[in-house]
Amino acid sequence: MIRARAVARRFGDKRALEPVDFELPRGGFLVVTGPNGSGKTTLLRLCAGLLIPTSGELEVRAERGQLGYLAHEPLVYRELTAIENLDLYGRLYRVPERRERVGMLLERFGLWEARGERTGSYSRGMLQRLALCRALLHDPELLILDEPANALDAAGEELLERELEELRRERTLLVASHSPQRLERFATGKLALT
């Protein structure tokens, strides 16, 4: 589903990603690791189509609407409630039976009780859960997740691991993590950046 050959990215004189090669087949689960500044986020942004490589070849065989992306920022509107945020994204992606899907995700991610609160009042962990709901809302075939456990408490991490266990059976995943040992049992491959 993703094939990279000597893919690199520069921002002016600064190299943000050294040349990298990898292949992620459909149904695979690739964990990307490396220290801060090694290019994990840059690589994921390239694969999500948010950046263009400055060199190398990158092929992502997924339609734009079939890609779910979780960034460092939750990418939700803080003045809207959880339901309003997900309803908006559901309309953008033309999600069938949108209200049912939104309700199911909020329930699954432990946000149902807070569904009517403005997300500006949410804790960082709640925002991360909502961002995961947003990324999964349109049932994408390719999920690109940048540090999905970021800001989650122990219960949130367990919930995330249950979701990944289920998703890996039917989706393709590219996941960057500082804690790859938690993801090793799901992974079909690992890419270590330096």
PyMOL commands that place a pseudoatom at each C-alpha (Angstrom):
pseudoatom trace, name=CA, resn=MET, resi=1, chain=A, elem=C, hetatm=0, pos=[0.000, 0.000, 0.000]
pseudoatom trace, name=CA, resn=ILE, resi=2, chain=A, elem=C, hetatm=0, pos=[2.993, 2.323, 0.643]
pseudoatom trace, name=CA, resn=ARG, resi=3, chain=A, elem=C, hetatm=0, pos=[6.345, 2.042, -1.110]
pseudoatom trace, name=CA, resn=ALA, resi=4, chain=A, elem=C, hetatm=0, pos=[9.253, 4.408, -0.372]
pseudoatom trace, name=CA, resn=ARG, resi=5, chain=A, elem=C, hetatm=0, pos=[12.591, 4.460, -2.191]
pseudoatom trace, name=CA, resn=ALA, resi=6, chain=A, elem=C, hetatm=0, pos=[15.268, 6.841, -0.875]
pseudoatom trace, name=CA, resn=VAL, resi=7, chain=A, elem=C, hetatm=0, pos=[12.568, 9.243, 0.318]
pseudoatom trace, name=CA, resn=ALA, resi=8, chain=A, elem=C, hetatm=0, pos=[14.024, 12.314, 2.028]
pseudoatom trace, name=CA, resn=ARG, resi=9, chain=A, elem=C, hetatm=0, pos=[12.795, 15.746, 3.059]
pseudoatom trace, name=CA, resn=ARG, resi=10, chain=A, elem=C, hetatm=0, pos=[14.609, 19.018, 3.579]
pseudoatom trace, name=CA, resn=PHE, resi=11, chain=A, elem=C, hetatm=0, pos=[13.384, 22.356, 4.869]
pseudoatom trace, name=CA, resn=GLY, resi=12, chain=A, elem=C, hetatm=0, pos=[15.881, 24.777, 3.384]
pseudoatom trace, name=CA, resn=ASP, resi=13, chain=A, elem=C, hetatm=0, pos=[19.333, 23.727, 4.641]
pseudoatom trace, name=CA, resn=LYS, resi=14, chain=A, elem=C, hetatm=0, pos=[17.892, 21.483, 7.336]
pseudoatom trace, name=CA, resn=ARG, resi=15, chain=A, elem=C, hetatm=0, pos=[17.425, 17.800, 6.576]
pseudoatom trace, name=CA, resn=ALA, resi=16, chain=A, elem=C, hetatm=0, pos=[14.232, 16.686, 8.337]
pseudoatom trace, name=CA, resn=LEU, resi=17, chain=A, elem=C, hetatm=0, pos=[14.319, 13.106, 7.059]
pseudoatom trace, name=CA, resn=GLU, resi=18, chain=A, elem=C, hetatm=0, pos=[17.349, 11.138, 5.892]
pseudoatom trace, name=CA, resn=PRO, resi=19, chain=A, elem=C, hetatm=0, pos=[16.743, 8.912, 2.827]
pseudoatom trace, name=CA, resn=VAL, resi=20, chain=A, elem=C, hetatm=0, pos=[14.593, 5.954, 3.819]
pseudoatom trace, name=CA, resn=ASP, resi=21, chain=A, elem=C, hetatm=0, pos=[13.348, 2.801, 2.069]
pseudoatom trace, name=CA, resn=PHE, resi=22, chain=A, elem=C, hetatm=0, pos=[10.407, 0.688, 3.151]
pseudoatom trace, name=CA, resn=GLU, resi=23, chain=A, elem=C, hetatm=0, pos=[7.371, -1.145, 1.936]
pseudoatom trace, name=CA, resn=LEU, resi=24, chain=A, elem=C, hetatm=0, pos=[4.074, -1.467, 3.776]
pseudoatom trace, name=CA, resn=PRO, resi=25, chain=A, elem=C, hetatm=0, pos=[1.817, -4.080, 2.157]
pseudoatom trace, name=CA, resn=ARG, resi=26, chain=A, elem=C, hetatm=0, pos=[-1.971, -3.912, 2.344]
pseudoatom trace, name=CA, resn=GLY, resi=27, chain=A, elem=C, hetatm=0, pos=[-2.984, -5.314, 5.738]
pseudoatom trace, name=CA, resn=GLY, resi=28, chain=A, elem=C, hetatm=0, pos=[0.441, -4.621, 7.256]
pseudoatom trace, name=CA, resn=PHE, resi=29, chain=A, elem=C, hetatm=0, pos=[1.243, -2.813, 10.499]
pseudoatom trace, name=CA, resn=LEU, resi=30, chain=A, elem=C, hetatm=0, pos=[4.524, -0.868, 10.340]
pseudoatom trace, name=CA, resn=VAL, resi=31, chain=A, elem=C, hetatm=0, pos=[5.906, 0.716, 13.517]
pseudoatom trace, name=CA, resn=VAL, resi=32, chain=A, elem=C, hetatm=0, pos=[8.230, 3.691, 13.004]
pseudoatom trace, name=CA, resn=THR, resi=33, chain=A, elem=C, hetatm=0, pos=[10.655, 4.408, 15.845]
pseudoatom trace, name=CA, resn=GLY, resi=34, chain=A, elem=C, hetatm=0, pos=[13.526, 6.766, 16.490]
pseudoatom trace, name=CA, resn=PRO, resi=35, chain=A, elem=C, hetatm=0, pos=[14.665, 9.580, 18.748]
pseudoatom trace, name=CA, resn=ASN, resi=36, chain=A, elem=C, hetatm=0, pos=[13.161, 13.071, 18.666]
pseudoatom trace, name=CA, resn=GLY, resi=37, chain=A, elem=C, hetatm=0, pos=[14.249, 14.854, 15.517]
pseudoatom trace, name=CA, resn=SER, resi=38, chain=A, elem=C, hetatm=0, pos=[14.815, 11.643, 13.524]
pseudoatom trace, name=CA, resn=GLY, resi=39, chain=A, elem=C, hetatm=0, pos=[11.980, 12.435, 11.081]
pseudoatom trace, name=CA, resn=LYS, resi=40, chain=A, elem=C, hetatm=0, pos=[9.096, 10.241, 12.298]
pseudoatom trace, name=CA, resn=THR, resi=41, chain=A, elem=C, hetatm=0, pos=[6.485, 12.986, 12.033]
pseudoatom trace, name=CA, resn=THR, resi=42, chain=A, elem=C, hetatm=0, pos=[7.912, 14.211, 8.734]
pseudoatom trace, name=CA, resn=LEU, resi=43, chain=A, elem=C, hetatm=0, pos=[7.701, 10.687, 7.288]
pseudoatom trace, name=CA, resn=LEU, resi=44, chain=A, elem=C, hetatm=0, pos=[4.089, 10.295, 8.398]
pseudoatom trace, name=CA, resn=ARG, resi=45, chain=A, elem=C, hetatm=0, pos=[3.160, 13.697, 6.981]
pseudoatom trace, name=CA, resn=LEU, resi=46, chain=A, elem=C, hetatm=0, pos=[4.751, 12.673, 3.679]
pseudoatom trace, name=CA, resn=CYS, resi=47, chain=A, elem=C, hetatm=0, pos=[2.734, 9.443, 3.612]
pseudoatom trace, name=CA, resn=ALA, resi=48, chain=A, elem=C, hetatm=0, pos=[-0.456, 11.348, 4.467]
pseudoatom trace, name=CA, resn=GLY, resi=49, chain=A, elem=C, hetatm=0, pos=[0.116, 13.674, 1.501]
pseudoatom trace, name=CA, resn=LEU, resi=50, chain=A, elem=C, hetatm=0, pos=[0.686, 16.764, 3.655]
pseudoatom trace, name=CA, resn=LEU, resi=51, chain=A, elem=C, hetatm=0, pos=[4.287, 17.180, 2.488]
pseudoatom trace, name=CA, resn=ILE, resi=52, chain=A, elem=C, hetatm=0, pos=[6.099, 16.362, -0.751]
pseudoatom trace, name=CA, resn=PRO, resi=53, chain=A, elem=C, hetatm=0, pos=[9.476, 14.578, -0.666]
pseudoatom trace, name=CA, resn=THR, resi=54, chain=A, elem=C, hetatm=0, pos=[12.448, 16.672, -1.772]
pseudoatom trace, name=CA, resn=SER, resi=55, chain=A, elem=C, hetatm=0, pos=[14.038, 13.513, -3.158]
pseudoatom trace, name=CA, resn=GLY, resi=56, chain=A, elem=C, hetatm=0, pos=[13.234, 9.866, -3.709]
pseudoatom trace, name=CA, resn=GLU, resi=57, chain=A, elem=C, hetatm=0, pos=[10.024, 8.110, -4.723]
pseudoatom trace, name=CA, resn=LEU, resi=58, chain=A, elem=C, hetatm=0, pos=[6.937, 7.663, -2.569]
pseudoatom trace, name=CA, resn=GLU, resi=59, chain=A, elem=C, hetatm=0, pos=[3.870, 5.752, -3.676]
pseudoatom trace, name=CA, resn=VAL, resi=60, chain=A, elem=C, hetatm=0, pos=[0.769, 5.593, -1.463]
pseudoatom trace, name=CA, resn=ARG, resi=61, chain=A, elem=C, hetatm=0, pos=[-1.980, 3.423, -2.936]
pseudoatom trace, name=CA, resn=ALA, resi=62, chain=A, elem=C, hetatm=0, pos=[-4.954, 4.793, -1.024]
pseudoatom trace, name=CA, resn=GLU, resi=63, chain=A, elem=C, hetatm=0, pos=[-7.543, 7.334, -2.072]
pseudoatom trace, name=CA, resn=ARG, resi=64, chain=A, elem=C, hetatm=0, pos=[-7.501, 10.540, -0.046]
pseudoatom trace, name=CA, resn=GLY, resi=65, chain=A, elem=C, hetatm=0, pos=[-10.871, 9.656, 1.482]
pseudoatom trace, name=CA, resn=GLN, resi=66, chain=A, elem=C, hetatm=0, pos=[-9.571, 6.220, 2.513]
pseudoatom trace, name=CA, resn=LEU, resi=67, chain=A, elem=C, hetatm=0, pos=[-6.797, 7.620, 4.695]
pseudoatom trace, name=CA, resn=GLY, resi=68, chain=A, elem=C, hetatm=0, pos=[-7.190, 8.352, 8.411]
pseudoatom trace, name=CA, resn=TYR, resi=69, chain=A, elem=C, hetatm=0, pos=[-4.508, 10.595, 9.921]
pseudoatom trace, name=CA, resn=LEU, resi=70, chain=A, elem=C, hetatm=0, pos=[-3.794, 11.268, 13.582]
pseudoatom trace, name=CA, resn=ALA, resi=71, chain=A, elem=C, hetatm=0, pos=[-1.341, 14.140, 14.059]
pseudoatom trace, name=CA, resn=HIS, resi=72, chain=A, elem=C, hetatm=0, pos=[0.389, 15.516, 17.160]
pseudoatom trace, name=CA, resn=GLU, resi=73, chain=A, elem=C, hetatm=0, pos=[-2.370, 18.131, 17.318]
pseudoatom trace, name=CA, resn=PRO, resi=74, chain=A, elem=C, hetatm=0, pos=[-5.919, 16.780, 17.675]
pseudoatom trace, name=CA, resn=LEU, resi=75, chain=A, elem=C, hetatm=0, pos=[-7.216, 18.820, 14.680]
pseudoatom trace, name=CA, resn=VAL, resi=76, chain=A, elem=C, hetatm=0, pos=[-10.610, 19.515, 16.243]
pseudoatom trace, name=CA, resn=TYR, resi=77, chain=A, elem=C, hetatm=0, pos=[-12.460, 22.800, 16.667]
pseudoatom trace, name=CA, resn=ARG, resi=78, chain=A, elem=C, hetatm=0, pos=[-12.217, 23.790, 20.333]
pseudoatom trace, name=CA, resn=GLU, resi=79, chain=A, elem=C, hetatm=0, pos=[-15.376, 25.926, 20.265]
pseudoatom trace, name=CA, resn=LEU, resi=80, chain=A, elem=C, hetatm=0, pos=[-17.480, 22.951, 19.095]
pseudoatom trace, name=CA, resn=THR, resi=81, chain=A, elem=C, hetatm=0, pos=[-18.668, 19.978, 21.130]
pseudoatom trace, name=CA, resn=ALA, resi=82, chain=A, elem=C, hetatm=0, pos=[-17.434, 16.457, 20.444]
pseudoatom trace, name=CA, resn=ILE, resi=83, chain=A, elem=C, hetatm=0, pos=[-20.656, 15.619, 18.586]
pseudoatom trace, name=CA, resn=GLU, resi=84, chain=A, elem=C, hetatm=0, pos=[-20.468, 18.807, 16.510]
pseudoatom trace, name=CA, resn=ASN, resi=85, chain=A, elem=C, hetatm=0, pos=[-16.821, 18.131, 15.600]
pseudoatom trace, name=CA, resn=LEU, resi=86, chain=A, elem=C, hetatm=0, pos=[-17.445, 14.563, 14.506]
pseudoatom trace, name=CA, resn=ASP, resi=87, chain=A, elem=C, hetatm=0, pos=[-20.666, 15.509, 12.712]
pseudoatom trace, name=CA, resn=LEU, resi=88, chain=A, elem=C, hetatm=0, pos=[-18.723, 18.125, 10.741]
pseudoatom trace, name=CA, resn=TYR, resi=89, chain=A, elem=C, hetatm=0, pos=[-16.022, 15.625, 9.753]
pseudoatom trace, name=CA, resn=GLY, resi=90, chain=A, elem=C, hetatm=0, pos=[-18.714, 13.055, 8.972]
pseudoatom trace, name=CA, resn=ARG, resi=91, chain=A, elem=C, hetatm=0, pos=[-20.346, 15.475, 6.541]
pseudoatom trace, name=CA, resn=LEU, resi=92, chain=A, elem=C, hetatm=0, pos=[-16.996, 16.259, 4.904]
pseudoatom trace, name=CA, resn=TYR, resi=93, chain=A, elem=C, hetatm=0, pos=[-16.353, 12.547, 4.349]
pseudoatom trace, name=CA, resn=ARG, resi=94, chain=A, elem=C, hetatm=0, pos=[-20.003, 11.799, 3.503]
pseudoatom trace, name=CA, resn=VAL, resi=95, chain=A, elem=C, hetatm=0, pos=[-20.144, 9.098, 6.165]
pseudoatom trace, name=CA, resn=PRO, resi=96, chain=A, elem=C, hetatm=0, pos=[-23.296, 7.010, 5.790]
pseudoatom trace, name=CA, resn=GLU, resi=97, chain=A, elem=C, hetatm=0, pos=[-25.402, 6.769, 8.959]
pseudoatom trace, name=CA, resn=ARG, resi=98, chain=A, elem=C, hetatm=0, pos=[-23.154, 9.472, 10.391]
pseudoatom trace, name=CA, resn=ARG, resi=99, chain=A, elem=C, hetatm=0, pos=[-25.036, 10.014, 13.668]
pseudoatom trace, name=CA, resn=GLU, resi=100, chain=A, elem=C, hetatm=0, pos=[-24.946, 6.323, 14.562]
pseudoatom trace, name=CA, resn=ARG, resi=101, chain=A, elem=C, hetatm=0, pos=[-21.244, 6.094, 13.746]
pseudoatom trace, name=CA, resn=VAL, resi=102, chain=A, elem=C, hetatm=0, pos=[-20.459, 9.227, 15.794]
pseudoatom trace, name=CA, resn=GLY, resi=103, chain=A, elem=C, hetatm=0, pos=[-22.398, 7.880, 18.777]
pseudoatom trace, name=CA, resn=MET, resi=104, chain=A, elem=C, hetatm=0, pos=[-20.746, 4.472, 18.548]
pseudoatom trace, name=CA, resn=LEU, resi=105, chain=A, elem=C, hetatm=0, pos=[-17.228, 5.975, 18.456]
pseudoatom trace, name=CA, resn=LEU, resi=106, chain=A, elem=C, hetatm=0, pos=[-17.875, 8.378, 21.334]
pseudoatom trace, name=CA, resn=GLU, resi=107, chain=A, elem=C, hetatm=0, pos=[-19.213, 5.500, 23.408]
pseudoatom trace, name=CA, resn=ARG, resi=108, chain=A, elem=C, hetatm=0, pos=[-16.307, 3.216, 22.468]
pseudoatom trace, name=CA, resn=PHE, resi=109, chain=A, elem=C, hetatm=0, pos=[-13.710, 5.851, 23.353]
pseudoatom trace, name=CA, resn=GLY, resi=110, chain=A, elem=C, hetatm=0, pos=[-15.312, 6.796, 26.669]
pseudoatom trace, name=CA, resn=LEU, resi=111, chain=A, elem=C, hetatm=0, pos=[-16.473, 10.267, 25.611]
pseudoatom trace, name=CA, resn=TRP, resi=112, chain=A, elem=C, hetatm=0, pos=[-20.242, 9.775, 25.507]
pseudoatom trace, name=CA, resn=GLU, resi=113, chain=A, elem=C, hetatm=0, pos=[-20.861, 11.516, 28.837]
pseudoatom trace, name=CA, resn=ALA, resi=114, chain=A, elem=C, hetatm=0, pos=[-18.840, 14.556, 27.667]
pseudoatom trace, name=CA, resn=ARG, resi=115, chain=A, elem=C, hetatm=0, pos=[-20.324, 14.635, 24.158]
pseudoatom trace, name=CA, resn=GLY, resi=116, chain=A, elem=C, hetatm=0, pos=[-22.141, 17.958, 24.676]
pseudoatom trace, name=CA, resn=GLU, resi=117, chain=A, elem=C, hetatm=0, pos=[-19.198, 19.842, 26.205]
pseudoatom trace, name=CA, resn=ARG, resi=118, chain=A, elem=C, hetatm=0, pos=[-17.071, 22.201, 24.145]
pseudoatom trace, name=CA, resn=THR, resi=119, chain=A, elem=C, hetatm=0, pos=[-13.814, 20.449, 23.401]
pseudoatom trace, name=CA, resn=GLY, resi=120, chain=A, elem=C, hetatm=0, pos=[-11.871, 23.509, 24.582]
pseudoatom trace, name=CA, resn=SER, resi=121, chain=A, elem=C, hetatm=0, pos=[-12.674, 22.304, 28.106]
pseudoatom trace, name=CA, resn=TYR, resi=122, chain=A, elem=C, hetatm=0, pos=[-11.358, 18.769, 27.446]
pseudoatom trace, name=CA, resn=SER, resi=123, chain=A, elem=C, hetatm=0, pos=[-8.163, 17.454, 29.027]
pseudoatom trace, name=CA, resn=ARG, resi=124, chain=A, elem=C, hetatm=0, pos=[-5.290, 16.576, 26.662]
pseudoatom trace, name=CA, resn=GLY, resi=125, chain=A, elem=C, hetatm=0, pos=[-6.136, 12.883, 27.045]
pseudoatom trace, name=CA, resn=MET, resi=126, chain=A, elem=C, hetatm=0, pos=[-9.789, 13.470, 26.132]
pseudoatom trace, name=CA, resn=LEU, resi=127, chain=A, elem=C, hetatm=0, pos=[-8.707, 15.464, 23.077]
pseudoatom trace, name=CA, resn=GLN, resi=128, chain=A, elem=C, hetatm=0, pos=[-6.474, 12.554, 22.034]
pseudoatom trace, name=CA, resn=ARG, resi=129, chain=A, elem=C, hetatm=0, pos=[-9.424, 10.163, 22.327]
pseudoatom trace, name=CA, resn=LEU, resi=130, chain=A, elem=C, hetatm=0, pos=[-11.568, 12.527, 20.248]
pseudoatom trace, name=CA, resn=ALA, resi=131, chain=A, elem=C, hetatm=0, pos=[-8.795, 12.809, 17.653]
pseudoatom trace, name=CA, resn=LEU, resi=132, chain=A, elem=C, hetatm=0, pos=[-8.740, 9.001, 17.414]
pseudoatom trace, name=CA, resn=CYS, resi=133, chain=A, elem=C, hetatm=0, pos=[-12.516, 9.056, 16.859]
pseudoatom trace, name=CA, resn=ARG, resi=134, chain=A, elem=C, hetatm=0, pos=[-12.012, 11.647, 14.101]
pseudoatom trace, name=CA, resn=ALA, resi=135, chain=A, elem=C, hetatm=0, pos=[-9.334, 9.563, 12.390]
pseudoatom trace, name=CA, resn=LEU, resi=136, chain=A, elem=C, hetatm=0, pos=[-11.538, 6.438, 12.453]
pseudoatom trace, name=CA, resn=LEU, resi=137, chain=A, elem=C, hetatm=0, pos=[-14.868, 8.109, 11.666]
pseudoatom trace, name=CA, resn=HIS, resi=138, chain=A, elem=C, hetatm=0, pos=[-14.915, 7.464, 7.907]
pseudoatom trace, name=CA, resn=ASP, resi=139, chain=A, elem=C, hetatm=0, pos=[-13.675, 3.868, 8.318]
pseudoatom trace, name=CA, resn=PRO, resi=140, chain=A, elem=C, hetatm=0, pos=[-10.427, 4.400, 6.363]
pseudoatom trace, name=CA, resn=GLU, resi=141, chain=A, elem=C, hetatm=0, pos=[-8.449, 1.510, 4.919]
pseudoatom trace, name=CA, resn=LEU, resi=142, chain=A, elem=C, hetatm=0, pos=[-5.077, 3.176, 5.700]
pseudoatom trace, name=CA, resn=LEU, resi=143, chain=A, elem=C, hetatm=0, pos=[-4.436, 4.606, 9.167]
pseudoatom trace, name=CA, resn=ILE, resi=144, chain=A, elem=C, hetatm=0, pos=[-1.423, 6.842, 9.796]
pseudoatom trace, name=CA, resn=LEU, resi=145, chain=A, elem=C, hetatm=0, pos=[-1.046, 7.444, 13.522]
pseudoatom trace, name=CA, resn=ASP, resi=146, chain=A, elem=C, hetatm=0, pos=[1.595, 9.733, 15.025]
pseudoatom trace, name=CA, resn=GLU, resi=147, chain=A, elem=C, hetatm=0, pos=[2.166, 8.816, 18.685]
pseudoatom trace, name=CA, resn=PRO, resi=148, chain=A, elem=C, hetatm=0, pos=[-1.435, 7.613, 19.235]
pseudoatom trace, name=CA, resn=ALA, resi=149, chain=A, elem=C, hetatm=0, pos=[-0.865, 6.944, 22.966]
pseudoatom trace, name=CA, resn=ASN, resi=150, chain=A, elem=C, hetatm=0, pos=[0.306, 10.519, 23.563]
pseudoatom trace, name=CA, resn=ALA, resi=151, chain=A, elem=C, hetatm=0, pos=[-1.388, 12.034, 26.666]
pseudoatom trace, name=CA, resn=LEU, resi=152, chain=A, elem=C, hetatm=0, pos=[-3.521, 8.946, 27.308]
pseudoatom trace, name=CA, resn=ASP, resi=153, chain=A, elem=C, hetatm=0, pos=[-3.842, 7.621, 30.845]
pseudoatom trace, name=CA, resn=ALA, resi=154, chain=A, elem=C, hetatm=0, pos=[-3.576, 3.885, 31.605]
pseudoatom trace, name=CA, resn=ALA, resi=155, chain=A, elem=C, hetatm=0, pos=[-7.258, 3.286, 30.774]
pseudoatom trace, name=CA, resn=GLY, resi=156, chain=A, elem=C, hetatm=0, pos=[-6.866, 5.203, 27.502]
pseudoatom trace, name=CA, resn=GLU, resi=157, chain=A, elem=C, hetatm=0, pos=[-3.785, 3.185, 26.550]
pseudoatom trace, name=CA, resn=GLU, resi=158, chain=A, elem=C, hetatm=0, pos=[-5.646, -0.071, 27.194]
pseudoatom trace, name=CA, resn=LEU, resi=159, chain=A, elem=C, hetatm=0, pos=[-8.521, 1.175, 25.056]
pseudoatom trace, name=CA, resn=LEU, resi=160, chain=A, elem=C, hetatm=0, pos=[-6.108, 2.138, 22.282]
pseudoatom trace, name=CA, resn=GLU, resi=161, chain=A, elem=C, hetatm=0, pos=[-4.448, -1.278, 22.377]
pseudoatom trace, name=CA, resn=ARG, resi=162, chain=A, elem=C, hetatm=0, pos=[-7.852, -2.994, 22.104]
pseudoatom trace, name=CA, resn=GLU, resi=163, chain=A, elem=C, hetatm=0, pos=[-8.681, -0.828, 19.097]
pseudoatom trace, name=CA, resn=LEU, resi=164, chain=A, elem=C, hetatm=0, pos=[-5.329, -1.546, 17.420]
pseudoatom trace, name=CA, resn=GLU, resi=165, chain=A, elem=C, hetatm=0, pos=[-5.810, -5.276, 18.036]
pseudoatom trace, name=CA, resn=GLU, resi=166, chain=A, elem=C, hetatm=0, pos=[-9.092, -5.101, 16.133]
pseudoatom trace, name=CA, resn=LEU, resi=167, chain=A, elem=C, hetatm=0, pos=[-7.980, -2.668, 13.431]
pseudoatom trace, name=CA, resn=ARG, resi=168, chain=A, elem=C, hetatm=0, pos=[-4.853, -4.609, 12.478]
pseudoatom trace, name=CA, resn=ARG, resi=169, chain=A, elem=C, hetatm=0, pos=[-7.038, -7.475, 11.252]
pseudoatom trace, name=CA, resn=GLU, resi=170, chain=A, elem=C, hetatm=0, pos=[-8.812, -5.371, 8.645]
pseudoatom trace, name=CA, resn=ARG, resi=171, chain=A, elem=C, hetatm=0, pos=[-6.746, -2.236, 8.005]
pseudoatom trace, name=CA, resn=THR, resi=172, chain=A, elem=C, hetatm=0, pos=[-3.256, -1.127, 7.024]
pseudoatom trace, name=CA, resn=LEU, resi=173, chain=A, elem=C, hetatm=0, pos=[-1.461, 0.857, 9.738]
pseudoatom trace, name=CA, resn=LEU, resi=174, chain=A, elem=C, hetatm=0, pos=[1.605, 3.087, 9.825]
pseudoatom trace, name=CA, resn=VAL, resi=175, chain=A, elem=C, hetatm=0, pos=[2.293, 4.088, 13.438]
pseudoatom trace, name=CA, resn=ALA, resi=176, chain=A, elem=C, hetatm=0, pos=[5.078, 6.237, 14.907]
pseudoatom trace, name=CA, resn=SER, resi=177, chain=A, elem=C, hetatm=0, pos=[5.835, 5.569, 18.553]
pseudoatom trace, name=CA, resn=HIS, resi=178, chain=A, elem=C, hetatm=0, pos=[8.339, 6.364, 21.290]
pseudoatom trace, name=CA, resn=SER, resi=179, chain=A, elem=C, hetatm=0, pos=[7.196, 3.146, 23.021]
pseudoatom trace, name=CA, resn=PRO, resi=180, chain=A, elem=C, hetatm=0, pos=[7.439, 0.520, 20.276]
pseudoatom trace, name=CA, resn=GLN, resi=181, chain=A, elem=C, hetatm=0, pos=[7.521, -2.345, 22.782]
pseudoatom trace, name=CA, resn=ARG, resi=182, chain=A, elem=C, hetatm=0, pos=[3.791, -1.783, 23.416]
pseudoatom trace, name=CA, resn=LEU, resi=183, chain=A, elem=C, hetatm=0, pos=[3.101, -2.220, 19.698]
pseudoatom trace, name=CA, resn=GLU, resi=184, chain=A, elem=C, hetatm=0, pos=[5.450, -5.097, 18.861]
pseudoatom trace, name=CA, resn=ARG, resi=185, chain=A, elem=C, hetatm=0, pos=[2.750, -7.747, 19.155]
pseudoatom trace, name=CA, resn=PHE, resi=186, chain=A, elem=C, hetatm=0, pos=[0.706, -5.977, 16.442]
pseudoatom trace, name=CA, resn=ALA, resi=187, chain=A, elem=C, hetatm=0, pos=[3.572, -5.115, 14.095]
pseudoatom trace, name=CA, resn=THR, resi=188, chain=A, elem=C, hetatm=0, pos=[4.326, -6.900, 10.856]
pseudoatom trace, name=CA, resn=GLY, resi=189, chain=A, elem=C, hetatm=0, pos=[7.360, -4.662, 10.372]
pseudoatom trace, name=CA, resn=LYS, resi=190, chain=A, elem=C, hetatm=0, pos=[9.515, -2.044, 12.056]
pseudoatom trace, name=CA, resn=LEU, resi=191, chain=A, elem=C, hetatm=0, pos=[11.351, 0.957, 10.676]
pseudoatom trace, name=CA, resn=ALA, resi=192, chain=A, elem=C, hetatm=0, pos=[13.983, 2.554, 12.907]
pseudoatom trace, name=CA, resn=LEU, resi=193, chain=A, elem=C, hetatm=0, pos=[14.986, 6.120, 11.993]
pseudoatom trace, name=CA, resn=THR, resi=194, chain=A, elem=C, hetatm=0, pos=[18.209, 7.613, 13.332]
for i in range(1, 194): cmd.bond("trace and resi %d" % i, "trace and resi %d" % (i + 1))
show_as sticks, trace
zoom trace
